[in-house]
Amino acid sequence: MERRGITSNLGLYVYAAAAIFLGLLGLVSGDFATTWQNVGPNVPLRAPLAYITAVIELAAGIALLLPHTARAAALTLTVLYSIFTLIWVPRALVNLGNYDPIGNVFEEFSLVAAGLILCATFSPPGSPIGRRRSFFVLLFGICPISFGIVHIIDMPGLLGGIPNWLPPNRMFWAYITTLGFFAAAIAILTRIKALLASRLLTAQILIFEVLFWIPRLLAEPGNHFNWAGNAISIAIAGASWVVSDTISREVVTARDLKSET
């Protein structure tokens, strides 16, 4: 992977930290990340599976930070997050009028797309997967569309989660953040101002983490849902950051090639 310094690869560190967070949370609670990792209570050997998942997340998160194991770790997390994505797919297809399962599909899929990007990044540039890194960025670009739709459908809940001290009012920020998701998706998919859009998208998700999920955790630290929500929120922020870092490297590479000619 192109290692131009810590600041140019922050997405990798945040994505890895989220996996470590999920792993530690699973080991402490003996459970999955509630509705995001939606393994039903009747699944055989559910508790052992939860601990196995936690160990995989923790080990892969740590391994992602080590050069010699990063590629295998990225592949491991991609496969794991793909499983949780696929768990939601049948539920999404059962009742297309209920968007909540579809929203969960794309939240999990955003982690899959980022994992694929990292797999491609750690692979040789000319390899089949290495050549598809830009395509994986486009796959991620679909996800903010779903995030925006969720905001529209769950507008009452969204308004309740926005601090009332933010000027000018809650409705303003509800519309701005919803439009922000759609704008980010368009920019990433069309590659028009994609770098700026991906950075703003990452910032927006991080702001949600700071203003919504952290206060909920502080208010109810004994609620497993709040811990899981924080872990997944950080993971999605890390996924968006991975995309932003990747687009940034592509812009720099294109600029360098242009200057050479």
Secondary structure by P-SEA (a helix, b strand, c coil): cccccccccaaaaaaaaaaaaaaaaaaaacccccccccccccccaaaaaaaaaaaaaaaaaaaaaccccaaaaaaaaaaaaaaaaaaaaaaaaaccccaaaaaaaaaaaaaaaaaaaaaaaacccccccccaaaaaaaaaaaaaaaaaaaaaaaaaaaaaaccccccccaaaaaaaaaaaaaaaaaaaaaccaaaaaaaaaaaaaaaaaaccaaaaaaaccccaaaaaaaaaaaaaaaaaaaaaaaaaaaaaaaaaaaaac
